[in-house]
């Protein structure tokens, strides 16, 4: 059971690194401590999304891990925005210089 939770844990931190580092999204309107709390809230939301999808999409099947991961990855931007919105932050992507 414990090893099941390694999937969303690893997915979240890898995807968030790509989301903020690779895609260049930034947080605006929150202090450093609130940004950290927003990231933890987003992490909790992501794990909840993954757990609900794992439980109700293709239950009692090995494919439920894949389906839950795909659903959680698709809803990742929603979890991130909601997590930061709860602490007063906003996610934006700065304009690229021409």
HELIX and SHEET records of a PDB file:
HELIX    1   1 UNK A    2  UNK A    4  5                                   3    
HELIX    2   2 UNK A    5  UNK A   17  1                                  13    
HELIX    3   3 UNK A   18  UNK A   22  3                                   5    
HELIX    4   4 UNK A   32  UNK A   56  1                                  25    
HELIX    5   5 UNK A   63  UNK A   74  1                                  12    
HELIX    6   6 UNK A   76  UNK A   85  1                                  10    
SHEET    1   A 2 UNK A  25  UNK A  28  0                                        
SHEET    2   A 2 UNK A  90  UNK A  93 -1                                        
END                                                                             
